[in-house]
Amino acid sequence: MASRNQNRPPRSPSSKKEGVEGIPLDKRRRIGMGRTGGATNVERKPFGSVNRKLDVTATSDVGSCAEGSDCGNVEFTKEEVDALVNERLKMKKFDHKGNLELVSELNARLKVCIKWFQKRDESHVEEEGKLQIALDALEKKCTETEAEMKNKEERFSATISELRQDNACLQERLSKEESEKLDAIACHRKENEARIALEALQASLSKDLEKAQQDILAANQRASSVDDMYKRLQEYNLSLQQYNSKLHAELEVARESLKRVEKEKSTIVENHSTLRGRYSSLQDQLNLARTAQDEALNQKDTLANEVKCLRGELQQVREDRDRQVAQVQALTSDVVKYKESTGESCAKLEYLMEKTKSLEETCSSQREQICLLEHQLTAANEKLKMSDLSSIETRTEFEKQKRTVRELQERLAETENQLVEGEKLRKKLHNTILELKGNIRVFCRVRPVLPDDGAGSEPPVISYPTSTEALGRGIDVIQSAGQKYPFTFDKVFNHDASQQEVFVEISQLVQSALDGYKVCIFAYGQTGSGKTYTMMGRPEAPEQKGLIPRSLEQIFQTSQSLMAQGWKYKMQASMLEIYNETIRDLLSTNKSSSTENGAPGKQYTIKHDANGNTYVTDLTIVDVCRMEEISSLLRQAAQSRSVGKTQMNEQSSRSHFVFTLRISGVNEGTEQQVQGVLNLIDLAGSERLSRSGATGDRLKETQAINRSLSCLSDVIFALAKKEDHVPFRNSKLTYLLQPCLGGDSKTLMFVNISPDPASVGESLCSLRFAARVNACEIGIPRRQMLAQMPARPADSRLSYG
């Protein structure tokens, strides 16, 4: 079985296929020979600038870069960083010194790259601070601009109120002038009637002077002609009345239009006072007001035209009057002869002359008032235009400020995206370094405070540091005496972290199982700290699903998407528990497989083969191809698992639960075959007899659990001290986990912590144990590549990594 050392984060088989097919076979062989032949002078084109510094004296320069003496001037591109992360080391099997030099050289370049990323991160933080200061200044300027706009708006409203008052005064004056004009028209009508009567009287007098000697027939004819003239005068009077009624109707229409304009102005003012924030709607209403004002101006023009017409008629009347005056002067000589008979007519004529002069004076005063009103109206229009110009300037300045703020926000968002990408790349480099070191990764999760916890009146015992180095990775435990114990892990989840946030951090590790790696994830902690919730959760609630259901959903979804690239996967699942140092098959349908009434059931044996795989004999193995089948098996296993009630937990897991999924994949197009194993383990919780109050069977269970966890601690201590003998066989649990702890598996441990002040002692023990686990080196994980599809063993055994 071919194996290959990997020093990069896991990726999909499709990307691996493309990377291998992109290089010819003979060129890959030459590159491999070059790497194995000279370990210290390996040339890699994406990092030529770094290698030139390393090639002067290989070991001395690597040491100096590790100390940080002169590596700050090195610059990296994204392609160079990807090449460094994805670089593969071709190691010889027995050349440990050459392999060590290759690894040390790669570690030195990775440290240089990480330092460069830290400096870039600091510069990004400084730039973000500068942008924040500029944004605050612009916000302050915007507030000042808004205050200035409010002041201008108040001034505009005051101006509009003044214009409204002026308009009201003008309307009152106009109404007065209209009433006076109506009086003048009535007087003019009376004058016309008197003039017509005077003309008739003059005609009758002239006829009397010419035909004084005529007979009674001539007098009768003259009387009939006077009657005809009277009828014509009545008709003329009727036409004047109709014309007057028409003028009244037009005046009423003008008044209604003015009232409508006044109503529209009042609505515009109300909208302007109530809609400060909606400038666009205010502009539309202002346009409506302008159109209404234009209509008012048009109406004013029509009224002016009517006034002109009236002036023309008045001029015509004056001309008629002048003509009549001339006639009167011509006939004065004749009238003198008939003074006695026409004395009353002369008095009336003088009265009419005086009345005409008074009407002329009234018309001239009205003309002057109309000119004054026109000047006031033009001044009001100019004020309105000035207010419109100032509002347009204010709006343009406000739009400019908005564009500036938008540009700054876009720059800030771009900087944040760069920071996020840098953080992702930092995590990728960190995972690569951990894989090169071969350490077991450790995540810490703190469960929320429960109502039964005694943390109501006491200060919190868990805190999280806020420094840049320990943010999201550090946790502090505070004892009652005030002493603080700091711990740092690969990731720390506080009590607010959701199941989805936790799964996102391990999703790439789960993906490695499809890529052909052995993956092991197990939860450790005291009883009641949330281990089972982290691993299983509540499958019936989608948001509270644990790591096991979410991992299996991801595996099935990814395997379905890879079918388009020619991959076909076969999956086999098994579930067991270790109860009182006895293995129980949770999927077995035969009830005799478990221990009943103290009688021993079927015996299961753990075996290791020469290839590093672990099998459990006679264990039930189920072929699965859908998530629904896995969900049914998980429900069956949950019903069969041993649980019990203690003083520390209502439903305490009394056994170690082990879920195993073996994945076999083949690509018919490339004839590439992989075999991966995913182990998901929920360990039983450690507890103290003084707190749990266990007796009888619960006491035996507690002793067995603590004994197996103590054996696990012994194994971790032996691995940390790199002892020759590691006591894996002291417990069924450690013997089953031997490939995960001492082989080439990718292993992750969740340490669950309770925030209860009464459990601070157990929390410290769990965190110290997790710190020792994080310091253990178990070797670099290897990908399992098979020559052909693995067949299912004849004795129904399943590999555990």
VOGU-3710 file (C-alpha; in Angstrom, 3 decimals, decimal comma):
1> masrnqnrpp> 0,000/0,000/0,000  1,512/3,279/-1,153  1,791/6,077/1,439  2,690/9,725/1,131  3,688/12,230/3,826  1,513/15,307/3,837  2,430/18,742/5,192  -0,617/20,655/4,073  -4,268/21,049/5,162  -6,695/18,440/3,816
11> rspsskkegv> -8,305/19,108/0,465  -10,712/17,371/-1,831  -9,651/14,510/-4,110  -10,482/16,608/-7,194  -7,946/19,287/-6,311  -5,381/16,575/-5,553  -5,983/14,980/-8,944  -5,558/18,266/-10,782  -2,296/19,016/-8,919  -0,795/15,632/-9,802
21> egipldkrrr> -1,905/15,573/-13,439  -0,508/19,063/-14,051  3,123/17,780/-13,808  4,591/15,129/-16,128  5,696/11,853/-14,589  9,393/12,160/-15,498  9,501/15,724/-14,149  7,956/14,597/-10,830  10,617/11,920/-10,559  13,399/14,421/-11,212
31> igmgrtggat> 11,972/16,785/-8,601  11,724/13,959/-6,067  15,336/12,881/-6,718  16,511/16,479/-6,328  14,745/16,836/-3,011  16,080/13,593/-1,570  19,601/14,214/-2,865  20,175/17,682/-1,410  18,021/18,488/1,578  19,494/21,875/2,376
41> nverkpfgsv> 19,701/23,393/-1,144  16,205/22,635/-2,441  15,150/25,222/-5,042  11,490/26,238/-5,129  10,568/28,886/-7,696  7,638/30,578/-5,865  9,988/31,510/-2,993  13,159/32,396/-4,851  13,709/35,537/-2,812  13,499/33,590/0,448
51> nrkldvtats> 15,720/30,747/-0,760  18,455/33,146/-1,894  18,825/34,219/1,718  18,728/30,624/2,891  21,276/29,367/0,332  24,282/31,370/1,692  24,708/29,077/4,671  21,707/26,805/5,012  21,739/25,896/8,677  23,036/29,241/9,987
61> dvgscaegsd> 20,510/31,276/7,951  17,669/29,052/9,088  18,671/29,639/12,692  18,947/33,375/12,201  15,509/33,519/10,543  14,107/31,496/13,409  15,533/34,079/15,849  14,007/36,892/13,797  17,275/38,711/12,984  16,824/39,857/9,339
71> cgnveftkee> 13,611/38,323/7,996  11,365/41,397/8,317  12,187/42,657/4,779  10,874/39,528/3,044  7,682/40,075/1,030  5,229/37,366/0,019  2,526/37,084/-2,574  -0,613/34,976/-2,347  0,775/32,474/-4,860  3,992/32,113/-2,839
81> vdalvnerlk> 2,076/31,553/0,398  -0,160/28,938/-1,268  2,908/27,241/-2,722  4,586/27,213/0,703  1,501/25,815/2,407  0,919/23,163/-0,248  4,591/22,185/-0,541  5,289/18,492/-0,124  8,393/17,084/1,469  9,804/13,950/-0,053
91> mkkfdhkgnl> 11,410/12,155/2,852  13,550/9,081/2,850  12,605/6,244/5,009  15,884/5,904/6,972  17,518/9,297/6,365  16,302/10,888/9,588  18,865/13,651/9,507  17,930/14,704/5,982  14,254/14,524/6,847  14,860/16,657/9,947
101> elvselnarl> 16,715/19,263/7,877  13,879/19,380/5,340  11,309/19,852/8,093  13,413/22,479/9,917  13,936/24,412/6,675  10,204/24,387/5,920  9,431/25,435/9,522  11,878/28,351/9,238  10,216/29,608/6,062  6,810/29,189/7,611
111> kvcikwfqkr> 7,913/31,268/10,623  9,189/33,980/8,264  5,833/33,946/6,482  3,913/34,119/9,780  6,014/37,072/10,988  5,317/38,817/7,705  1,601/38,160/8,172  1,754/39,555/11,723  3,344/42,769/10,466  0,750/43,008/7,717
121> deshveeegk> -1,938/42,470/10,336  -0,527/45,288/12,503  -0,411/47,642/9,509  -4,007/46,734/8,686  -5,030/47,487/12,283  -3,296/50,891/12,115  -4,946/51,685/8,794  -8,300/50,652/10,207  -7,748/53,033/13,143  -6,921/55,878/10,763
131> lqialdalek> -10,002/55,134/8,685  -12,102/55,057/11,849  -10,742/58,493/12,878  -11,474/59,886/9,425  -14,949/58,379/9,549  -15,593/59,964/12,968  -14,431/63,349/11,622  -16,713/63,031/8,635  -19,621/62,003/10,852  -18,972/65,072/13,003
141> kcteteaemk> -18,863/67,220/9,885  -22,103/65,624/8,692  -23,781/66,453/12,034  -22,581/70,053/11,735  -23,899/70,166/8,176  -27,235/68,785/9,337  -27,394/71,452/12,089  -26,610/74,159/9,524  -29,280/72,741/7,223  -31,784/72,821/10,093
151> nkeerfsati> -30,908/76,496/10,726  -31,309/77,277/7,032  -34,598/75,404/7,024  -35,816/77,485/9,976  -34,785/80,649/8,143  -36,574/79,461/5,021  -39,711/78,692/7,036  -39,581/82,186/8,571  -39,191/83,681/5,088  -42,111/81,596/3,801
161> selrqdnacl> -44,269/82,750/6,743  -43,370/86,368/5,963  -44,237/85,818/2,306  -47,511/84,270/3,367  -48,337/87,311/5,503  -47,417/89,635/2,627  -49,582/87,580/0,296  -52,503/87,855/2,748  -52,072/91,613/2,901  -51,955/91,765/-0,872
171> qerlskeese> -55,109/89,673/-1,075  -56,883/92,031/1,317  -55,782/95,025/-0,723  -56,848/93,306/-3,911  -60,286/92,595/-2,467  -60,620/96,243/-1,426  -59,577/97,426/-4,876  -62,036/95,029/-6,471  -64,847/96,390/-4,298  -63,866/99,953/-5,191
181> kldaiachrk> -63,685/98,937/-8,855  -67,205/97,517/-8,616  -68,427/100,809/-7,106  -66,731/102,714/-9,917  -68,383/100,472/-12,497  -71,775/101,111/-10,898  -71,178/104,843/-10,929  -70,036/104,610/-14,528  -73,211/102,803/-15,430  -75,287/105,511/-13,754
191> enearialea> -73,282/108,148/-15,593  -73,982/106,437/-18,906  -77,659/106,349/-18,109  -77,603/110,042/-17,225  -75,623/110,825/-20,360  -78,104/108,927/-22,496  -80,925/110,773/-20,814  -79,128/114,056/-21,383  -78,619/113,214/-25,030  -82,281/112,428/-25,385
201> lqaslskdle> -83,188/115,640/-23,659  -80,821/117,626/-25,892  -82,336/115,972/-28,980  -85,806/116,841/-27,793  -84,771/120,431/-27,088  -83,162/120,806/-30,509  -86,260/119,448/-32,128  -88,337/121,862/-30,044  -86,127/124,754/-31,206  -86,282/123,728/-34,856
211> kaqqdilaan> -89,981/122,794/-34,945  -91,472/125,266/-32,494  -94,067/126,269/-35,003  -95,059/122,754/-35,994  -98,370/121,333/-35,212  -99,442/118,740/-32,722  -98,683/115,891/-35,191  -95,005/116,823/-35,246  -95,032/116,919/-31,422  -96,665/113,476/-31,349
221> qrassvddmy> -94,073/112,102/-33,801  -91,296/113,533/-31,624  -92,853/111,859/-28,594  -92,943/108,501/-30,425  -89,302/108,901/-31,385  -88,496/109,629/-27,725  -90,280/106,425/-26,766  -88,207/104,451/-29,259  -85,075/105,991/-27,857  -86,144/105,016/-24,362
231> krlqeynlsl> -86,598/101,394/-25,459  -83,133/101,353/-26,981  -81,747/102,810/-23,787  -83,446/100,052/-21,793  -81,909/97,426/-24,075  -78,495/99,045/-23,678  -78,971/99,069/-19,904  -79,839/95,343/-19,996  -76,654/94,573/-21,959  -74,640/96,517/-19,387
241> qqynsklhae> -76,224/94,487/-16,568  -75,343/91,230/-18,352  -71,768/92,409/-18,784  -71,642/93,294/-15,084  -72,909/89,816/-14,097  -70,260/88,285/-16,338  -67,581/90,355/-14,587  -68,941/89,174/-11,210  -68,750/85,518/-12,345  -65,146/85,953/-13,521
251> levareslkr> -64,320/87,629/-10,222  -65,759/84,665/-8,301  -63,691/82,253/-10,445  -60,584/84,331/-9,725  -61,373/84,263/-6,006  -61,830/80,467/-6,060  -58,520/80,013/-7,869  -56,803/82,252/-5,294  -58,349/80,223/-2,480  -57,131/77,013/-4,148
261> vekekstive> -53,621/78,495/-4,473  -53,744/79,486/-0,809  -54,808/75,960/0,169  -51,980/74,441/-1,896  -49,505/76,835/-0,280  -50,746/75,860/3,183  -50,401/72,149/2,344  -46,873/72,781/1,028  -45,924/74,580/4,249  -47,349/71,760/6,381
271> nhstlrgrys> -45,510/69,131/4,347  -42,298/71,147/4,617  -42,578/71,287/8,419  -43,468/67,613/8,862  -41,190/65,924/6,283  -37,656/67,015/7,197  -35,936/63,748/6,447  -37,550/63,195/3,018  -35,935/65,846/0,892  -36,922/64,299/-2,415
281> slqdqlnlar> -40,660/64,372/-1,605  -40,264/67,990/-0,436  -38,683/68,836/-3,793  -41,671/67,286/-5,603  -44,102/69,270/-3,498  -42,083/72,411/-4,131  -42,444/71,742/-7,860  -46,197/71,407/-7,354  -46,189/74,714/-5,473  -44,287/76,288/-8,333
291> taqdealnqk> -46,793/75,035/-10,854  -49,603/76,379/-8,646  -47,776/79,695/-8,404  -47,405/79,714/-12,194  -51,139/79,167/-12,445  -51,665/82,072/-10,032  -49,341/84,206/-12,134  -51,282/83,231/-15,246  -54,485/84,164/-13,509  -52,866/87,439/-12,469
301> dtlanevkcl> -51,936/88,028/-16,112  -55,527/87,341/-17,144  -56,723/89,797/-14,499  -54,174/92,321/-15,755  -55,495/91,845/-19,275  -58,998/92,412/-18,009  -57,811/95,575/-16,257  -56,272/96,680/-19,548  -59,571/96,034/-21,287  -61,349/98,055/-18,626
311> rgelqqvred> -58,805/100,798/-19,089  -59,521/100,770/-22,847  -63,215/100,990/-22,183  -62,602/103,812/-19,715  -60,534/105,612/-22,341  -63,351/105,148/-24,834  -65,778/106,533/-22,274  -63,482/109,513/-21,783  -63,347/110,103/-25,497  -67,125/109,903/-25,662
321> rdrqvaqvqa> -67,302/112,272/-22,735  -64,935/114,718/-24,448  -67,029/114,520/-27,586  -70,169/115,109/-25,590  -68,505/118,007/-23,786  -67,700/119,545/-27,152  -71,272/119,044/-28,188  -72,405/120,528/-24,908  -70,189/123,559/-25,440  -71,553/123,896/-28,959
331> ltsdvvkyke> -75,058/123,726/-27,695  -74,418/125,999/-24,708  -75,368/128,983/-26,733  -78,654/127,300/-27,550  -79,093/126,174/-23,968  -78,738/129,749/-22,689  -81,842/130,682/-24,598  -83,681/127,966/-22,808  -82,212/128,470/-19,321  -85,487/128,821/-17,730
341> stgescakle> -86,729/125,530/-19,126  -83,380/123,676/-18,785  -82,166/124,942/-15,372  -82,569/121,614/-13,719  -80,782/119,870/-16,623  -77,741/122,111/-16,226  -77,547/121,386/-12,529  -77,605/117,671/-13,290  -74,938/118,113/-15,923  -72,640/119,887/-13,486
351> ylmektksle> -73,192/117,152/-10,952  -72,311/114,543/-13,557  -69,153/116,436/-14,506  -68,015/116,487/-10,896  -68,794/112,782/-10,600  -66,746/112,048/-13,734  -63,754/113,924/-12,322  -63,986/111,945/-9,072  -64,140/108,677/-11,037  -61,030/109,675/-12,988
361> etcssqreqi> -59,187/110,372/-9,732  -60,300/106,977/-8,353  -59,088/105,174/-11,503  -55,680/106,854/-11,305  -55,269/105,844/-7,632  -56,264/102,263/-8,487  -53,712/102,249/-11,299  -50,964/103,316/-8,887  -51,967/100,628/-6,371  -51,922/97,950/-9,087
371> cllehqltaa> -48,372/98,992/-10,071  -47,318/98,807/-6,401  -48,809/95,307/-6,053  -46,970/94,160/-9,197  -43,638/95,395/-7,737  -44,282/93,558/-4,472  -45,144/90,376/-6,367  -41,891/90,516/-8,379  -39,910/91,035/-5,135  -41,600/87,979/-3,580
381> neklkmsdls> -40,756/85,869/-6,664  -37,096/86,937/-6,441  -36,979/85,913/-2,758  -38,463/82,532/-3,652  -35,846/82,008/-6,381  -33,035/82,862/-3,929  -34,389/80,341/-1,394  -34,559/77,682/-4,152  -30,909/78,336/-5,134  -29,704/78,106/-1,513
391> sietrtefek> -31,616/74,842/-0,974  -30,075/73,376/-4,164  -26,573/74,314/-2,984  -27,221/72,738/0,413  -28,485/69,585/-1,246  -25,406/69,282/-3,499  -23,109/69,697/-0,496  -25,073/67,061/1,419  -24,843/64,626/-1,523  -21,090/65,220/-1,691
401> qkrtvrelqe> -20,733/64,392/2,020  -22,833/61,253/1,532  -20,587/60,113/-1,326  -17,504/60,696/0,843  -18,991/58,668/3,711  -19,959/55,896/1,270  -16,415/55,740/-0,119  -14,953/55,522/3,388  -17,392/52,755/4,300  -16,420/50,824/1,169
411> rlaetenqlv> -12,716/51,200/2,038  -13,432/50,035/5,579  -15,351/46,990/4,283  -12,498/46,165/1,902  -9,990/46,380/4,756  -12,161/44,117/6,898  -12,336/41,577/4,053  -8,543/41,653/3,790  -8,290/41,048/7,528  -10,704/38,112/7,270
421> egeklrkklh> -8,697/36,586/4,405  -5,489/37,074/6,372  -7,054/35,379/9,398  -8,143/32,429/7,222  -4,650/32,107/5,810  -3,188/32,335/9,326  -5,432/29,482/10,447  -4,378/27,450/7,427  -0,688/28,024/8,187  -1,301/27,229/11,858
431> ntilelkgni> -2,984/23,929/10,969  -0,100/23,108/8,633  2,450/23,742/11,407  0,460/21,573/13,826  0,346/18,743/11,278  4,107/19,040/10,775  4,641/18,917/14,529  2,236/15,982/14,830  0,462/17,397/17,889  -3,030/16,488/19,012
441> rvfcrvrpvl> -5,235/19,522/18,525  -7,343/20,539/21,532  -10,513/22,636/21,521  -12,081/23,889/24,757  -15,819/24,514/25,161  -17,577/26,062/28,182  -21,238/25,172/28,646  -23,787/27,848/29,665  -24,743/28,389/33,309  -27,721/26,212/34,284
451> pddgagsepp> -30,405/27,088/36,869  -29,126/24,290/39,154  -25,600/25,748/39,224  -24,602/27,715/42,310  -23,228/30,667/40,321  -26,033/33,105/41,123  -24,375/35,094/43,950  -20,731/34,108/43,452  -18,371/35,805/40,978  -17,696/33,927/37,716
461> visyptstea> -14,859/31,413/37,778  -14,284/31,447/33,997  -12,950/34,462/32,070  -11,581/34,987/28,590  -8,485/37,141/27,845  -8,938/39,947/25,298  -5,343/40,321/24,094  -4,603/39,838/20,405  -2,481/36,720/20,970  -4,987/34,943/23,245
471> lgrgidviqs> -8,267/36,152/21,708  -10,384/33,099/20,927  -7,616/30,757/22,146  -7,204/31,570/25,850  -9,218/30,780/28,981  -8,611/31,735/32,632  -9,883/29,834/35,686  -10,256/31,859/38,899  -10,388/30,089/42,245  -12,140/31,390/45,320
481> agqkypftfd> -8,848/32,765/46,678  -8,550/35,006/43,603  -5,713/33,028/42,027  -5,896/32,920/38,222  -4,793/29,941/36,100  -4,355/30,778/32,399  -4,565/28,156/29,637  -4,132/28,398/25,862  -5,506/25,933/23,308  -6,045/25,794/19,553
491> kvfnhdasqq> -9,579/27,190/19,970  -11,788/28,194/22,910  -15,599/28,397/22,624  -17,434/30,424/25,259  -20,913/29,650/26,577  -22,564/31,637/23,748  -21,072/29,491/20,945  -23,653/27,616/18,879  -23,404/24,067/17,525  -22,897/25,428/13,993
501> evfveisqlv> -19,969/27,634/15,090  -18,286/24,645/16,732  -18,805/22,431/13,678  -17,367/25,024/11,279  -14,008/24,720/13,076  -13,829/20,936/12,575  -15,467/20,667/9,137  -12,096/20,525/7,336  -10,961/17,765/9,682  -14,089/15,736/8,830
511> qsaldgykvc> -13,379/16,331/5,138  -9,992/14,625/5,640  -11,767/11,312/6,226  -13,096/11,439/2,650  -9,588/12,283/1,443  -8,237/8,993/2,860  -7,019/9,977/6,356  -7,722/8,472/9,749  -9,620/11,037/11,811  -10,499/10,832/15,496
521> ifaygqtgsg> -12,552/13,367/17,480  -13,349/12,680/21,137  -14,926/14,698/23,973  -13,391/14,710/27,471  -14,539/16,321/30,719  -16,295/15,875/34,001  -19,850/14,624/34,197  -22,456/17,258/33,366  -20,051/19,473/31,381  -21,831/19,049/28,012
531> ktytmmgrpe> -19,850/16,310/26,244  -22,874/14,371/24,963  -24,557/17,615/23,874  -21,422/18,586/21,946  -21,127/15,204/20,198  -24,805/14,227/19,758  -26,834/17,318/20,627  -30,567/17,089/20,008  -31,028/15,568/16,515  -34,741/16,435/16,454
541> apeqkglipr> -33,875/20,195/16,582  -31,918/21,254/13,460  -30,076/24,101/15,236  -29,014/21,863/18,159  -27,590/18,925/16,208  -24,233/17,763/17,536  -20,951/17,090/15,799  -21,790/13,474/14,900  -24,996/14,218/12,877  -23,475/17,306/11,257
551> sleqifqtsq> -20,268/15,450/10,304  -22,214/12,628/8,699  -24,420/15,086/6,785  -21,328/16,814/5,420  -19,748/13,494/4,384  -22,858/12,361/2,502  -23,325/15,748/0,791  -19,670/15,918/-0,271  -19,647/12,331/-1,530  -22,720/13,091/-3,648
561> slmaqgwkyk> -21,056/16,184/-5,144  -17,870/14,209/-5,918  -19,822/11,682/-7,991  -19,697/14,171/-10,871  -15,881/13,837/-10,805  -15,977/10,026/-11,054  -15,735/9,154/-7,342  -17,808/6,374/-5,807  -17,837/5,785/-2,062  -18,824/2,853/0,100
571> mqasmleiyn> -19,469/3,505/3,790  -19,782/1,145/6,755  -20,870/2,191/10,248  -20,591/0,584/13,674  -21,342/1,753/17,229  -20,126/0,310/20,508  -19,765/1,277/24,149  -17,188/0,330/26,773  -19,129/-0,318/29,976  -17,242/-1,537/33,055
581> etirdllstn> -14,294/-2,544/30,834  -16,670/-4,615/28,679  -17,385/-3,944/24,999  -21,071/-3,817/24,060  -22,403/-3,804/20,517  -25,082/-1,060/20,359  -26,375/-2,193/16,944  -26,782/-5,833/17,807  -30,317/-7,214/17,539  -29,419/-10,178/19,733
591> kssstengap> -30,090/-9,215/23,330  -27,737/-11,932/24,564  -24,820/-9,846/23,347  -25,149/-7,665/26,423  -24,621/-8,712/29,983  -27,886/-9,658/31,657  -28,324/-10,703/35,294  -24,573/-10,895/35,712  -24,204/-13,589/33,019  -21,451/-12,854/30,508
601> gkqytikhda> -22,625/-12,257/26,947  -20,727/-12,376/23,653  -17,038/-11,542/24,027  -15,559/-8,906/21,691  -11,820/-8,757/21,060  -9,739/-5,771/19,906  -7,063/-6,698/17,350  -4,368/-4,727/15,516  -2,936/-5,818/12,160  0,482/-5,161/10,642
611> ngntyvtdlt> -0,777/-2,131/8,679  -1,749/-0,257/11,851  -5,497/-0,924/11,531  -7,634/-1,897/14,526  -10,547/-4,362/14,399  -13,218/-5,534/16,848  -14,279/-9,096/16,196  -17,954/-10,062/15,787  -19,027/-6,417/15,813  -22,190/-5,499/13,891
621> ivdvcrmeei> -21,299/-3,578/10,722  -23,974/-1,832/8,647  -23,576/-0,575/5,087  -25,029/2,936/4,862  -25,652/5,182/1,878  -28,189/7,720/3,161  -28,431/10,051/6,149  -31,797/8,600/7,139  -30,152/5,206/7,760  -27,506/6,828/9,995
631> ssllrqaaqs> -30,190/8,722/11,954  -32,071/5,484/12,605  -28,869/3,778/13,801  -28,070/6,710/16,101  -31,535/6,497/17,691  -31,103/2,757/18,192  -27,683/3,274/19,787  -28,988/6,039/22,067  -31,710/3,704/23,375  -29,201/0,931/24,011
641> rsvgktqmne> -26,510/3,069/25,684  -26,048/2,848/29,442  -27,177/5,984/31,308  -27,903/6,614/34,966  -28,885/9,259/37,504  -26,395/10,728/39,962  -26,355/13,743/42,249  -24,336/15,652/39,604  -26,355/14,772/36,488  -29,913/13,566/35,870
651> qssrshfvft> -28,877/11,570/32,766  -25,215/10,736/33,169  -23,478/8,611/30,497  -22,092/5,551/32,285  -19,985/4,281/29,341  -17,631/5,403/26,586  -19,495/5,699/23,272  -17,519/5,046/20,036  -18,992/5,713/16,573  -16,903/4,525/13,616
661> lrisgvnegt> -17,461/5,223/9,924  -15,178/3,498/7,448  -15,033/5,177/4,014  -13,757/3,463/0,858  -13,555/5,535/-2,318  -12,538/4,757/-5,903  -12,237/6,977/-8,966  -12,884/4,909/-12,087  -11,403/7,583/-14,349  -8,025/7,916/-12,595
671> eqqvqgvlnl> -8,072/4,452/-10,930  -7,262/6,188/-7,645  -8,487/4,519/-4,453  -8,578/5,838/-0,888  -9,641/4,456/2,478  -10,465/6,734/5,413  -11,771/6,187/8,914  -13,805/8,618/11,048  -13,954/7,897/14,793  -16,303/10,052/16,899
681> idlagserls> -16,078/9,274/20,619  -18,123/10,507/23,588  -16,174/9,602/26,731  -17,911/9,046/30,026  -17,506/11,906/32,491  -15,033/11,842/35,327  -16,597/12,394/38,757  -15,735/12,343/42,432  -17,541/9,912/44,681  -17,937/12,581/47,359
691> rsgatgdrlk> -20,034/14,707/44,949  -21,808/12,067/42,856  -23,004/9,999/45,838  -22,821/6,819/43,751  -23,573/3,486/45,450  -24,087/-0,070/44,293  -23,955/-0,441/40,499  -23,354/3,278/40,094  -20,297/2,972/42,342  -18,870/0,180/40,175
701> etqainrsls> -19,544/2,228/37,048  -17,836/5,294/38,535  -14,780/3,256/39,536  -14,525/1,712/36,039  -14,880/5,107/34,348  -12,253/6,778/36,539  -9,916/3,792/36,072  -10,130/3,959/32,256  -9,646/7,748/32,266  -6,672/7,311/34,579
711> clsdvifala> -5,183/4,841/32,092  -5,779/7,410/29,347  -3,882/9,963/31,464  -0,992/7,495/31,900  -0,808/7,024/28,137  -0,734/10,793/27,580  2,047/11,226/30,171  4,101/8,477/28,543  3,653/10,063/25,102  4,566/13,502/26,450
721> kkedhvpfrn> 7,768/12,128/28,003  8,466/10,081/24,822  8,965/6,892/26,813  9,797/3,669/25,031  6,862/1,811/26,529  3,365/3,332/26,347  0,739/1,411/28,420  -1,993/1,151/25,784  -3,070/-2,328/26,997  -3,948/-1,191/30,521
731> skltyllqpc> -7,490/-0,341/29,418  -9,888/-1,305/26,644  -10,361/2,403/25,912  -6,662/3,181/25,426  -6,104/-0,029/23,467  -8,962/0,911/21,133  -7,577/4,476/20,759  -3,980/3,317/20,174  -3,961/4,285/16,419  -5,413/7,700/17,254
741> lggdsktlmf> -2,955/8,470/20,063  0,182/6,776/18,864  -0,201/6,352/15,101  -0,614/8,494/12,012  -4,170/9,753/12,654  -5,507/13,299/12,711  -6,754/13,624/16,279  -8,804/16,370/17,933  -9,903/16,477/21,579  -12,772/18,567/22,955
751> vnispdpasv> -12,329/19,408/26,645  -15,699/20,439/28,096  -15,786/22,749/31,110  -18,563/23,540/33,605  -18,878/27,178/34,834  -20,249/26,003/38,188  -18,039/27,418/41,024  -18,402/24,099/42,867  -16,697/22,332/39,920  -13,653/24,604/39,654
761> geslcslrfa> -11,363/21,829/40,948  -12,516/19,334/38,313  -12,303/22,074/35,644  -8,646/22,748/36,550  -7,856/19,022/36,349  -9,531/18,740/32,940  -7,707/21,812/31,561  -4,322/20,611/32,835  -4,902/17,229/31,238  -5,926/18,931/27,970
771> arvnaceigi> -2,736/21,037/28,037  -0,645/17,843/28,331  -2,591/16,284/25,459  -1,963/19,357/23,310  1,801/19,000/23,914  1,946/15,367/22,774  3,527/14,569/19,402  1,998/11,523/17,730  3,561/11,785/14,275  2,587/13,180/10,901
781> prrqmlaqmp> -0,730/11,811/9,503  -0,488/9,691/6,365  -3,035/9,270/3,615  -4,110/5,696/2,866  -3,891/4,990/-0,874  -4,950/1,481/-1,948  -4,052/-0,547/-4,998  -7,661/-1,696/-5,308  -10,964/-1,372/-3,516  -10,717/-2,916/-0,051
791> arpadsrlsy> -12,943/-5,936/0,411  -14,976/-6,428/3,550  -13,230/-8,850/5,953  -14,634/-12,303/6,077  -15,081/-12,219/9,872  -17,137/-8,963/9,758  -14,432/-6,878/11,366  -14,271/-3,072/11,064  -11,095/-0,997/11,112  -10,842/1,668/13,839
801> g> -7,954/3,600/12,372
//
